[in-house]
Amino acid sequence: MTVAPTAVGQVVNRLSGKAADISGGSTAAGAALIQYTPGGGANQRFRFVPTGGGIFRIACTHDALAWDVSGGTTADGAKVVQWTPSDAANQQWRLTETGDGYLTIACVRSGKVLGITGAATTDLATVEQQTANGTAGQQWRFVPA
């Protein structure tokens, strides 16, 4: 599954079936990326902006802030938030197809992939970076808007 440059859509977790979501529809820098039941809100729609070399910045459509590994850390469990867009590697993402309509989303700075804290399947669980392990909780599907 490929994501077209500047494509807009939802990002849905394979394990939970929940969509990536900016908590509470916040427009504040630092608001958490969580998972939530898919809906029609702009806080669940994201634009994939190519930055070169197959790397993307993922921008929130409701406020144009970018997905960002909080603090630029490379540690497992670091939360993903929205932040003012920059060229920082903790805001750059490599998409790798898993061959079955899903993909992993890896932070360029850390090389770690996005997953759900504790492999939770509930609303409001946070999105964090994790060492890749190939599980469904680290796989995502892009659903065009």
N, CA, C and O atoms as a GROMACS GRO file, in nm:
protein
  580
    1MET      N    1   0.084  -0.117   0.000
    1MET     CA    2   0.000   0.000   0.000
    1MET      C    3   0.089   0.123   0.000
    1MET      O    4   0.175   0.137   0.086
    2THR      N    5   0.069   0.209  -0.092
    2THR     CA    6   0.148   0.331  -0.097
    2THR      C    7   0.062   0.450  -0.054
    2THR      O    8  -0.060   0.447  -0.062
    3VAL      N    9   0.129   0.552  -0.009
    3VAL     CA   10   0.062   0.676   0.028
    3VAL      C   11   0.110   0.781  -0.069
    3VAL      O   12   0.230   0.810  -0.076
    4ALA      N   13   0.017   0.838  -0.144
    4ALA     CA   14   0.053   0.939  -0.243
    4ALA      C   15   0.102   1.066  -0.174
    4ALA      O   16   0.054   1.101  -0.066
    5PRO      N   17   0.199   1.134  -0.236
    5PRO     CA   18   0.245   1.260  -0.179
    5PRO      C   19   0.128   1.355  -0.157
    5PRO      O   20   0.040   1.368  -0.242
    6THR      N   21   0.128   1.421  -0.045
    6THR     CA   22   0.025   1.515   0.001
    6THR      C   23  -0.112   1.450   0.018
    6THR      O   24  -0.213   1.520   0.023
    7ALA      N   25  -0.116   1.318   0.028
    7ALA     CA   26  -0.243   1.249   0.052
    7ALA      C   27  -0.297   1.288   0.189
    7ALA      O   28  -0.221   1.312   0.283
    8VAL      N   29  -0.431   1.293   0.199
    8VAL     CA   30  -0.497   1.323   0.326
    8VAL      C   31  -0.588   1.206   0.360
    8VAL      O   32  -0.660   1.155   0.274
    9GLY      N   33  -0.584   1.163   0.485
    9GLY     CA   34  -0.672   1.055   0.526
    9GLY      C   35  -0.652   1.017   0.672
    9GLY      O   36  -0.580   1.083   0.746
   10GLN      N   37  -0.719   0.909   0.709
   10GLN     CA   38  -0.706   0.855   0.844
   10GLN      C   39  -0.593   0.753   0.848
   10GLN      O   40  -0.558   0.694   0.747
   11VAL      N   41  -0.538   0.734   0.967
   11VAL     CA   42  -0.435   0.634   0.991
   11VAL      C   43  -0.493   0.541   1.098
   11VAL      O   44  -0.514   0.581   1.212
   12VAL      N   45  -0.519   0.415   1.058
   12VAL     CA   46  -0.593   0.321   1.143
   12VAL      C   47  -0.502   0.208   1.188
   12VAL      O   48  -0.432   0.147   1.107
   13ASN      N   49  -0.503   0.180   1.318
   13ASN     CA   50  -0.420   0.074   1.375
   13ASN      C   51  -0.478  -0.063   1.344
   13ASN      O   52  -0.599  -0.083   1.357
   14ARG      N   53  -0.394  -0.155   1.304
   14ARG     CA   54  -0.438  -0.289   1.267
   14ARG      C   55  -0.496  -0.367   1.385
   14ARG      O   56  -0.599  -0.433   1.371
   15LEU      N   57  -0.433  -0.361   1.500
   15LEU     CA   58  -0.477  -0.438   1.616
   15LEU      C   59  -0.611  -0.390   1.669
   15LEU      O   60  -0.701  -0.470   1.694
   16SER      N   61  -0.624  -0.260   1.686
   16SER     CA   62  -0.743  -0.205   1.752
   16SER      C   63  -0.853  -0.162   1.656
   16SER      O   64  -0.970  -0.156   1.695
   17GLY      N   65  -0.818  -0.132   1.531
   17GLY     CA   66  -0.916  -0.076   1.438
   17GLY      C   67  -0.948   0.069   1.468
   17GLY      O   68  -1.038   0.126   1.408
   18LYS      N   69  -0.873   0.129   1.561
   18LYS     CA   70  -0.895   0.269   1.600
   18LYS      C   71  -0.807   0.361   1.515
   18LYS      O   72  -0.701   0.321   1.466
   19ALA      N   73  -0.853   0.485   1.499
   19ALA     CA   74  -0.782   0.584   1.419
   19ALA      C   75  -0.691   0.670   1.505
   19ALA      O   76  -0.722   0.700   1.620
   20ALA      N   77  -0.577   0.708   1.448
   20ALA     CA   78  -0.493   0.809   1.512
   20ALA      C   79  -0.576   0.937   1.524
   20ALA      O   80  -0.655   0.969   1.435
   21ASP      N   81  -0.558   1.008   1.636
   21ASP     CA   82  -0.648   1.118   1.671
   21ASP      C   83  -0.571   1.216   1.760
   21ASP      O   84  -0.498   1.174   1.850
   22ILE      N   85  -0.587   1.344   1.734
   22ILE     CA   86  -0.529   1.443   1.826
   22ILE      C   87  -0.627   1.460   1.941
   22ILE      O   88  -0.742   1.498   1.920
   23SER      N   89  -0.582   1.430   2.059
   23SER     CA   90  -0.666   1.424   2.177
   23SER      C   91  -0.753   1.548   2.194
   23SER      O   92  -0.704   1.661   2.198
   24GLY      N   93  -0.884   1.525   2.202
   24GLY     CA   94  -0.980   1.632   2.226
   24GLY      C   95  -0.992   1.732   2.113
   24GLY      O   96  -1.055   1.837   2.130
   25GLY      N   97  -0.932   1.703   1.998
   25GLY     CA   98  -0.935   1.799   1.887
   25GLY      C   99  -0.851   1.923   1.915
   25GLY      O  100  -0.871   2.027   1.852
   26SER      N  101  -0.759   1.911   2.008
   26SER     CA  102  -0.677   2.025   2.049
   26SER      C  103  -0.598   2.083   1.932
   26SER      O  104  -0.555   2.011   1.842
   27THR      N  105  -0.579   2.214   1.936
   27THR     CA  106  -0.492   2.281   1.840
   27THR      C  107  -0.363   2.330   1.908
   27THR      O  108  -0.287   2.407   1.848
   28ALA      N  109  -0.340   2.287   2.029
   28ALA     CA  110  -0.221   2.330   2.104
   28ALA      C  111  -0.100   2.242   2.072
   28ALA      O  112  -0.112   2.120   2.059
   29ALA      N  113   0.015   2.306   2.058
   29ALA     CA  114   0.139   2.230   2.045
   29ALA      C  115   0.157   2.147   2.172
   29ALA      O  116   0.136   2.196   2.283
   30GLY      N  117   0.195   2.021   2.155
   30GLY     CA  118   0.214   1.931   2.268
   30GLY      C  119   0.096   1.840   2.295
   30GLY      O  120   0.105   1.751   2.379
   31ALA      N  121  -0.016   1.861   2.224
   31ALA     CA  122  -0.131   1.772   2.242
   31ALA      C  123  -0.095   1.632   2.195
   31ALA      O  124  -0.026   1.616   2.094
   32ALA      N  125  -0.142   1.532   2.268
   32ALA     CA  126  -0.104   1.393   2.243
   32ALA      C  127  -0.173   1.334   2.121
   32ALA      O  128  -0.287   1.368   2.089
   33LEU      N  129  -0.100   1.244   2.054
   33LEU     CA  130  -0.158   1.160   1.951
   33LEU      C  131  -0.208   1.034   2.022
   33LEU      O  132  -0.130   0.965   2.088
   34ILE      N  133  -0.336   1.006   2.007
   34ILE     CA  134  -0.399   0.891   2.071
   34ILE      C  135  -0.468   0.808   1.964
   34ILE      O  136  -0.463   0.842   1.846
   35GLN      N  137  -0.533   0.700   2.005
   35GLN     CA  138  -0.622   0.629   1.914
   35GLN      C  139  -0.765   0.646   1.964
   35GLN      O  140  -0.790   0.657   2.084
   36TYR      N  141  -0.858   0.649   1.867
   36TYR     CA  142  -0.998   0.670   1.902
   36TYR      C  143  -1.084   0.607   1.792
   36TYR      O  144  -1.039   0.589   1.679
   37THR      N  145  -1.207   0.575   1.827
   37THR     CA  146  -1.299   0.519   1.729
   37THR      C  147  -1.302   0.610   1.606
   37THR      O  148  -1.319   0.731   1.620
   38PRO      N  149  -1.286   0.553   1.485
   38PRO     CA  150  -1.286   0.637   1.365
   38PRO      C  151  -1.414   0.719   1.352
   38PRO      O  152  -1.524   0.669   1.373
   39GLY      N  153  -1.395   0.845   1.316
   39GLY     CA  154  -1.506   0.937   1.296
   39GLY      C  155  -1.473   1.033   1.184
   39GLY      O  156  -1.378   1.010   1.109
   40GLY      N  157  -1.548   1.138   1.171
   40GLY     CA  158  -1.528   1.231   1.060
   40GLY      C  159  -1.454   1.357   1.096
   40GLY      O  160  -1.444   1.448   1.013
   41GLY      N  161  -1.402   1.366   1.218
   41GLY     CA  162  -1.338   1.490   1.263
   41GLY      C  163  -1.205   1.518   1.195
   41GLY      O  164  -1.131   1.426   1.159
   42ALA      N  165  -1.176   1.646   1.179
   42ALA     CA  166  -1.049   1.688   1.118
   42ALA      C  167  -0.930   1.647   1.203
   42ALA      O  168  -0.818   1.636   1.152
   43ASN      N  169  -0.952   1.625   1.334
   43ASN     CA  170  -0.841   1.583   1.421
   43ASN      C  171  -0.803   1.436   1.399
   43ASN      O  172  -0.712   1.386   1.464
   44GLN      N  173  -0.874   1.368   1.308
   44GLN     CA  174  -0.837   1.232   1.267
   44GLN      C  175  -0.793   1.226   1.121
   44GLN      O  176  -0.774   1.118   1.066
   45ARG      N  177  -0.776   1.342   1.059
   45ARG     CA  178  -0.729   1.345   0.920
   45ARG      C  179  -0.590   1.408   0.918
   45ARG      O  180  -0.564   1.511   0.980
   46PHE      N  181  -0.502   1.342   0.843
   46PHE     CA  182  -0.362   1.384   0.841
   46PHE      C  183  -0.313   1.391   0.698
   46PHE      O  184  -0.354   1.313   0.612
   47ARG      N  185  -0.223   1.486   0.673
   47ARG     CA  186  -0.163   1.505   0.541
   47ARG      C  187  -0.019   1.453   0.546
   47ARG      O  188   0.057   1.486   0.636
   48PHE      N  189   0.016   1.371   0.447
   48PHE     CA  190   0.150   1.315   0.436
   48PHE      C  191   0.228   1.402   0.337
   48PHE      O  192   0.203   1.400   0.217
   49VAL      N  193   0.323   1.478   0.390
   49VAL     CA  194   0.399   1.574   0.311
   49VAL      C  195   0.538   1.518   0.286
   49VAL      O  196   0.615   1.499   0.380
   50PRO      N  197   0.573   1.490   0.158
   50PRO     CA  198   0.706   1.434   0.131
   50PRO      C  199   0.816   1.536   0.160
   50PRO      O  200   0.804   1.654   0.126
   51THR      N  201   0.924   1.489   0.223
   51THR     CA  202   1.038   1.576   0.251
   51THR      C  203   1.162   1.532   0.173
   51THR      O  204   1.268   1.593   0.186
   52GLY      N  205   1.148   1.427   0.092
   52GLY     CA  206   1.258   1.377   0.010
   52GLY      C  207   1.307   1.242   0.056
   52GLY      O  208   1.303   1.210   0.175
   53GLY      N  209   1.354   1.162  -0.039
   53GLY     CA  210   1.411   1.032  -0.006
   53GLY      C  211   1.312   0.933   0.053
   53GLY      O  212   1.351   0.844   0.129
   54GLY      N  213   1.184   0.947   0.020
   54GLY     CA  214   1.083   0.855   0.071
   54GLY      C  215   1.041   0.883   0.214
   54GLY      O  216   0.975   0.801   0.278
   55ILE      N  217   1.079   0.999   0.265
   55ILE     CA  218   1.046   1.039   0.402
   55ILE      C  219   0.930   1.138   0.398
   55ILE      O  220   0.917   1.218   0.305
   56PHE      N  221   0.845   1.132   0.501
   56PHE     CA  222   0.728   1.220   0.509
   56PHE      C  223   0.725   1.296   0.641
   56PHE      O  224   0.775   1.248   0.743
   57ARG      N  225   0.666   1.414   0.638
   57ARG     CA  226   0.618   1.482   0.759
   57ARG      C  227   0.468   1.455   0.760
   57ARG      O  228   0.404   1.460   0.655
   58ILE      N  229   0.413   1.426   0.875
   58ILE     CA  230   0.270   1.397   0.885
   58ILE      C  231   0.207   1.514   0.959
   58ILE      O  232   0.236   1.538   1.077
   59ALA      N  233   0.121   1.588   0.889
   59ALA     CA  234   0.063   1.711   0.942
   59ALA      C  235  -0.085   1.692   0.973
   59ALA      O  236  -0.157   1.627   0.898
   60CYS      N  237  -0.128   1.748   1.082
   60CYS     CA  238  -0.268   1.746   1.122
   60CYS      C  239  -0.345   1.845   1.035
   60CYS      O  240  -0.300   1.958   1.016
   61THR      N  241  -0.459   1.804   0.981
   61THR     CA  242  -0.532   1.894   0.892
   61THR      C  243  -0.610   2.001   0.967
   61THR      O  244  -0.643   2.104   0.909
   62HIS      N  245  -0.640   1.980   1.094
   62HIS     CA  246  -0.719   2.080   1.166
   62HIS      C  247  -0.636   2.196   1.220
   62HIS      O  248  -0.692   2.298   1.261
   63ASP      N  249  -0.503   2.182   1.219
   63ASP     CA  250  -0.421   2.291   1.271
   63ASP      C  251  -0.283   2.302   1.205
   63ASP      O  252  -0.207   2.393   1.238
   64ALA      N  253  -0.249   2.212   1.114
   64ALA     CA  254  -0.122   2.213   1.039
   64ALA      C  255   0.000   2.184   1.126
   64ALA      O  256   0.113   2.200   1.078
   65LEU      N  257  -0.018   2.142   1.251
   65LEU     CA  258   0.096   2.100   1.332
   65LEU      C  259   0.139   1.960   1.288
   65LEU      O  260   0.062   1.888   1.226
   66ALA      N  261   0.262   1.922   1.321
   66ALA     CA  262   0.320   1.796   1.272
   66ALA      C  263   0.335   1.694   1.384
   66ALA      O  264   0.354   1.728   1.501
   67TRP      N  265   0.327   1.565   1.345
   67TRP     CA  266   0.358   1.458   1.439
   67TRP      C  267   0.504   1.472   1.481
   67TRP      O  268   0.590   1.501   1.398
   68ASP      N  269   0.531   1.453   1.610
   68ASP     CA  270   0.661   1.482   1.668
   68ASP      C  271   0.685   1.386   1.784
   68ASP      O  272   0.600   1.373   1.873
   69VAL      N  273   0.800   1.318   1.785
   69VAL     CA  274   0.834   1.238   1.903
   69VAL      C  275   0.876   1.337   2.011
   69VAL      O  276   0.974   1.409   1.995
   70SER      N  277   0.802   1.340   2.119
   70SER     CA  278   0.819   1.439   2.224
   70SER      C  279   0.963   1.446   2.274
   70SER      O  280   1.022   1.345   2.312
   71GLY      N  281   1.018   1.566   2.271
   71GLY     CA  282   1.152   1.589   2.322
   71GLY      C  283   1.263   1.539   2.232
   71GLY      O  284   1.381   1.554   2.265
   72GLY      N  285   1.228   1.480   2.117
   72GLY     CA  286   1.330   1.430   2.026
   72GLY      C  287   1.405   1.309   2.077
   72GLY      O  288   1.510   1.274   2.024
   73THR      N  289   1.353   1.245   2.180
   73THR     CA  290   1.420   1.131   2.240
   73THR      C  291   1.418   1.009   2.148
   73THR      O  292   1.333   0.998   2.059
   74THR      N  293   1.510   0.918   2.172
   74THR     CA  294   1.513   0.791   2.097
   74THR      C  295   1.466   0.675   2.185
   74THR      O  296   1.476   0.559   2.144
   75ALA      N  297   1.415   0.705   2.302
   75ALA     CA  298   1.375   0.600   2.398
   75ALA      C  299   1.244   0.533   2.359
   75ALA      O  300   1.153   0.597   2.306
   76ASP      N  301   1.236   0.403   2.387
   76ASP     CA  302   1.108   0.333   2.375
   76ASP      C  303   1.008   0.400   2.469
   76ASP      O  304   1.044   0.446   2.577
   77GLY      N  305   0.883   0.406   2.426
   77GLY     CA  306   0.778   0.461   2.510
   77GLY      C  307   0.761   0.611   2.499
   77GLY      O  308   0.672   0.668   2.563
   78ALA      N  309   0.844   0.678   2.418
   78ALA     CA  310   0.828   0.822   2.401
   78ALA      C  311   0.697   0.850   2.328
   78ALA      O  312   0.667   0.787   2.227
   79LYS      N  313   0.621   0.943   2.381
   79LYS     CA  314   0.491   0.976   2.325
   79LYS      C  315   0.506   1.058   2.198
   79LYS      O  316   0.604   1.129   2.179
   80VAL      N  317   0.405   1.047   2.113
   80VAL     CA  318   0.398   1.129   1.993
   80VAL      C  319   0.296   1.240   2.019
   80VAL      O  320   0.186   1.214   2.067
   81VAL      N  321   0.336   1.361   1.987
   81VAL     CA  322   0.252   1.479   2.008
   81VAL      C  323   0.247   1.556   1.876
   81VAL      O  324   0.316   1.522   1.780
   82GLN      N  325   0.166   1.661   1.873
   82GLN     CA  326   0.172   1.752   1.759
   82GLN      C  327   0.255   1.873   1.800
   82GLN      O  328   0.252   1.917   1.915
   83TRP      N  329   0.332   1.926   1.702
   83TRP     CA  330   0.424   2.035   1.733
   83TRP      C  331   0.442   2.121   1.609
   83TRP      O  332   0.409   2.079   1.498
   84THR      N  333   0.494   2.240   1.630
   84THR     CA  334   0.523   2.329   1.518
   84THR      C  335   0.615   2.258   1.419
   84THR      O  336   0.719   2.206   1.459
   85PRO      N  337   0.578   2.255   1.290
   85PRO     CA  338   0.660   2.184   1.192
   85PRO      C  339   0.802   2.238   1.182
   85PRO      O  340   0.826   2.359   1.190
   86SER      N  341   0.896   2.146   1.166
   86SER     CA  342   1.037   2.182   1.148
   86SER      C  343   1.101   2.074   1.061
   86SER      O  344   1.034   1.981   1.016
   87ASP      N  345   1.230   2.088   1.038
   87ASP     CA  346   1.303   1.986   0.963
   87ASP      C  347   1.368   1.884   1.055
   87ASP      O  348   1.450   1.804   1.010
   88ALA      N  349   1.333   1.885   1.183
   88ALA     CA  350   1.393   1.794   1.280
   88ALA      C  351   1.360   1.648   1.247
   88ALA      O  352   1.251   1.617   1.201
   89ALA      N  353   1.456   1.560   1.270
   89ALA     CA  354   1.439   1.418   1.238
   89ALA      C  355   1.331   1.351   1.322
   89ALA      O  356   1.277   1.248   1.282
   90ASN      N  357   1.298   1.409   1.438
   90ASN     CA  358   1.191   1.350   1.519
   90ASN      C  359   1.052   1.387   1.466
   90ASN      O  360   0.950   1.348   1.524
   91GLN      N  361   1.049   1.462   1.354
   91GLN     CA  362   0.923   1.491   1.284
   91GLN      C  363   0.923   1.430   1.144
   91GLN      O  364   0.838   1.462   1.062
   92GLN      N  365   1.017   1.343   1.118
   92GLN     CA  366   1.026   1.278   0.986
   92GLN      C  367   0.997   1.130   1.002
   92GLN      O  368   1.041   1.065   1.097
   93TRP      N  369   0.921   1.077   0.904
   93TRP     CA  370   0.868   0.941   0.917
   93TRP      C  371   0.893   0.861   0.790
   93TRP      O  372   0.871   0.910   0.679
   94ARG      N  373   0.938   0.739   0.809
   94ARG     CA  374   0.960   0.645   0.698
   94ARG      C  375   0.848   0.541   0.701
   94ARG      O  376   0.825   0.477   0.803
   95LEU      N  377   0.780   0.526   0.588
   95LEU     CA  378   0.671   0.430   0.576
   95LEU      C  379   0.723   0.305   0.509
   95LEU      O  380   0.786   0.312   0.404
   96THR      N  381   0.698   0.190   0.570
   96THR     CA  382   0.742   0.062   0.514
   96THR      C  383   0.622  -0.030   0.502
   96THR      O  384   0.556  -0.060   0.601
   97GLU      N  385   0.594  -0.073   0.381
   97GLU     CA  386   0.480  -0.162   0.358
   97GLU      C  387   0.507  -0.299   0.419
   97GLU      O  388   0.618  -0.350   0.414
   98THR      N  389   0.401  -0.357   0.477
   98THR     CA  390   0.412  -0.492   0.533
   98THR      C  391   0.365  -0.597   0.433
   98THR      O  392   0.374  -0.717   0.460
   99GLY      N  393   0.315  -0.553   0.316
   99GLY     CA  394   0.277  -0.645   0.210
   99GLY      C  395   0.132  -0.687   0.210
   99GLY      O  396   0.092  -0.767   0.126
  100ASP      N  397   0.054  -0.636   0.302
  100ASP     CA  398  -0.086  -0.679   0.309
  100ASP      C  399  -0.181  -0.562   0.334
  100ASP      O  400  -0.283  -0.577   0.400
  101GLY      N  401  -0.145  -0.446   0.279
  101GLY     CA  402  -0.230  -0.328   0.293
  101GLY      C  403  -0.200  -0.245   0.416
  101GLY      O  404  -0.264  -0.142   0.438
  102TYR      N  405  -0.104  -0.288   0.495
  102TYR     CA  406  -0.066  -0.214   0.615
  102TYR      C  407   0.079  -0.168   0.600
  102TYR      O  408   0.151  -0.212   0.511
  103LEU      N  409   0.119  -0.079   0.689
  103LEU     CA  410   0.255  -0.029   0.687
  103LEU      C  411   0.301   0.000   0.828
  103LEU      O  412   0.221   0.013   0.921
  104THR      N  413   0.432   0.011   0.843
  104THR     CA  414   0.487   0.061   0.968
  104THR      C  415   0.527   0.206   0.944
  104THR      O  416   0.560   0.245   0.832
  105ILE      N  417   0.525   0.283   1.050
  105ILE     CA  418   0.562   0.424   1.046
  105ILE      C  419   0.677   0.442   1.144
  105ILE      O  420   0.658   0.433   1.265
  106ALA      N  421   0.797   0.466   1.090
  106ALA     CA  422   0.917   0.474   1.174
  106ALA      C  423   0.971   0.616   1.180
  106ALA      O  424   0.977   0.685   1.078
  107CYS      N  425   1.008   0.658   1.299
  107CYS     CA  426   1.070   0.789   1.318
  107CYS      C  427   1.213   0.784   1.263
  107CYS      O  428   1.290   0.694   1.297
  108VAL      N  429   1.248   0.880   1.180
  108VAL     CA  430   1.381   0.884   1.121
  108VAL      C  431   1.488   0.899   1.230
  108VAL      O  432   1.594   0.836   1.222
  109ARG      N  433   1.463   0.981   1.330
  109ARG     CA  434   1.564   1.004   1.435
  109ARG      C  435   1.598   0.878   1.512
  109ARG      O  436   1.715   0.848   1.534
  110SER      N  437   1.497   0.803   1.552
  110SER     CA  438   1.520   0.686   1.638
  110SER      C  439   1.522   0.554   1.564
  110SER      O  440   1.581   0.457   1.611
  111GLY      N  441   1.458   0.549   1.447
  111GLY     CA  442   1.441   0.423   1.376
  111GLY      C  443   1.331   0.337   1.436
  111GLY      O  444   1.306   0.226   1.388
  112LYS      N  445   1.264   0.386   1.539
  112LYS     CA  446   1.159   0.309   1.606
  112LYS      C  447   1.024   0.336   1.540
  112LYS      O  448   1.002   0.441   1.480
  113VAL      N  449   0.935   0.238   1.553
  113VAL     CA  450   0.805   0.246   1.487
  113VAL      C  451   0.697   0.291   1.584
  113VAL      O  452   0.712   0.283   1.706
  114LEU      N  453   0.587   0.339   1.527
  114LEU     CA  454   0.475   0.380   1.609
  114LEU      C  455   0.390   0.261   1.648
  114LEU      O  456   0.361   0.174   1.566
  115GLY      N  457   0.350   0.259   1.773
  115GLY     CA  458   0.261   0.156   1.827
  115GLY      C  459   0.175   0.218   1.935
  115GLY      O  460   0.188   0.336   1.967
  116ILE      N  461   0.086   0.138   1.989
  116ILE     CA  462  -0.004   0.184   2.094
  116ILE      C  463   0.052   0.138   2.229
  116ILE      O  464   0.092   0.023   2.245
  117THR      N  465   0.054   0.228   2.326
  117THR     CA  466   0.104   0.197   2.459
  117THR      C  467   0.034   0.072   2.514
  117THR      O  468  -0.089   0.067   2.521
  118GLY      N  469   0.113  -0.027   2.552
  118GLY     CA  470   0.059  -0.151   2.609
  118GLY      C  471  -0.024  -0.234   2.514
  118GLY      O  472  -0.098  -0.322   2.558
  119ALA      N  473  -0.013  -0.208   2.383
  119ALA     CA  474  -0.093  -0.278   2.282
  119ALA      C  475  -0.243  -0.270   2.315
  119ALA      O  476  -0.319  -0.362   2.288
  120ALA      N  477  -0.283  -0.157   2.374
  120ALA     CA  478  -0.423  -0.137   2.412
  120ALA      C  479  -0.513  -0.128   2.289
  120ALA      O  480  -0.470  -0.085   2.182
  121THR      N  481  -0.636  -0.169   2.306
  121THR     CA  482  -0.734  -0.161   2.198
  121THR      C  483  -0.847  -0.064   2.233
  121THR      O  484  -0.949  -0.062   2.165
  122THR      N  485  -0.829   0.014   2.336
  122THR     CA  486  -0.932   0.105   2.385
  122THR      C  487  -0.912   0.247   2.333
  122THR      O  488  -0.801   0.287   2.298
  123ASP      N  489  -1.022   0.322   2.329
  123ASP     CA  490  -1.014   0.464   2.300
  123ASP      C  491  -0.923   0.532   2.401
  123ASP      O  492  -0.913   0.489   2.516
  124LEU      N  493  -0.856   0.637   2.357
  124LEU     CA  494  -0.771   0.724   2.438
  124LEU      C  495  -0.632   0.669   2.468
  124LEU      O  496  -0.551   0.738   2.530
  125ALA      N  497  -0.602   0.546   2.425
  125ALA     CA  498  -0.466   0.493   2.444
  125ALA      C  499  -0.369   0.577   2.361
  125ALA      O  500  -0.402   0.619   2.250
  126THR      N  501  -0.251   0.601   2.415
  126THR     CA  502  -0.156   0.689   2.348
  126THR      C  503  -0.072   0.616   2.244
  126THR      O  504  -0.047   0.496   2.253
  127VAL      N  505  -0.028   0.695   2.146
  127VAL     CA  506   0.064   0.647   2.043
  127VAL      C  507   0.205   0.680   2.090
  127VAL      O  508   0.232   0.792   2.135
  128GLU      N  509   0.294   0.583   2.080
  128GLU     CA  510   0.432   0.600   2.124
  128GLU      C  511   0.526   0.534   2.024
  128GLU      O  512   0.483   0.458   1.937
  129GLN      N  513   0.656   0.564   2.036
  129GLN     CA  514   0.754   0.493   1.954
  129GLN      C  515   0.802   0.370   2.030
  129GLN      O  516   0.818   0.372   2.152
  130GLN      N  517   0.824   0.263   1.953
  130GLN     CA  518   0.862   0.134   2.011
  130GLN      C  519   0.965   0.066   1.921
  130GLN      O  520   0.969   0.091   1.800
  131THR      N  521   1.047  -0.019   1.980
  131THR     CA  522   1.133  -0.105   1.900
  131THR      C  523   1.044  -0.197   1.818
  131THR      O  524   0.951  -0.257   1.872
  132ALA      N  525   1.071  -0.208   1.690
  132ALA     CA  526   0.987  -0.289   1.601
  132ALA      C  527   0.988  -0.435   1.644
  132ALA      O  528   1.092  -0.492   1.674
  133ASN      N  529   0.867  -0.495   1.646
  133ASN     CA  530   0.856  -0.638   1.679
  133ASN      C  531   0.763  -0.713   1.585
  133ASN      O  532   0.739  -0.832   1.603
  134GLY      N  533   0.711  -0.644   1.483
  134GLY     CA  534   0.629  -0.708   1.381
  134GLY      C  535   0.486  -0.737   1.420
  134GLY      O  536   0.413  -0.802   1.345
  135THR      N  537   0.442  -0.689   1.536
  135THR     CA  538   0.306  -0.719   1.580
  135THR      C  539   0.204  -0.624   1.516
  135THR      O  540   0.239  -0.518   1.464
  136ALA      N  541   0.076  -0.665   1.522
  136ALA     CA  542  -0.033  -0.588   1.462
  136ALA      C  543  -0.048  -0.451   1.527
  136ALA      O  544  -0.095  -0.357   1.462
  137GLY      N  545  -0.010  -0.437   1.652
  137GLY     CA  546  -0.020  -0.308   1.720
  137GLY      C  547   0.075  -0.203   1.667
  137GLY      O  548   0.063  -0.085   1.700
  138GLN      N  549   0.171  -0.246   1.583
  138GLN     CA  550   0.266  -0.153   1.522
  138GLN      C  551   0.241  -0.137   1.372
  138GLN      O  552   0.325  -0.083   1.300
  139GLN      N  553   0.126  -0.182   1.327
  139GLN     CA  554   0.093  -0.173   1.185
  139GLN      C  555  -0.028  -0.082   1.167
  139GLN      O  556  -0.121  -0.082   1.248
  140TRP      N  557  -0.024  -0.006   1.058
  140TRP     CA  558  -0.123   0.098   1.033
  140TRP      C  559  -0.171   0.090   0.889
  140TRP      O  560  -0.098   0.046   0.800
  141ARG      N  561  -0.293   0.133   0.868
  141ARG     CA  562  -0.350   0.140   0.733
  141ARG      C  563  -0.387   0.285   0.706
  141ARG      O  564  -0.446   0.352   0.791
  142PHE      N  565  -0.352   0.333   0.588
  142PHE     CA  566  -0.390   0.467   0.546
  142PHE      C  567  -0.523   0.457   0.474
  142PHE      O  568  -0.537   0.381   0.378
  143VAL      N  569  -0.622   0.534   0.519
  143VAL     CA  570  -0.755   0.536   0.458
  143VAL      C  571  -0.776   0.675   0.400
  143VAL      O  572  -0.798   0.770   0.476
  144PRO      N  573  -0.771   0.689   0.267
  144PRO     CA  574  -0.786   0.822   0.207
  144PRO      C  575  -0.918   0.888   0.246
  144PRO      O  576  -1.021   0.822   0.258
  145ALA      N  577  -0.912   1.019   0.264
  145ALA     CA  578  -1.033   1.096   0.302
  145ALA      C  579  -1.122   1.115   0.181
  145ALA      O  580  -1.228   1.177   0.191
   0.00000   0.00000   0.00000
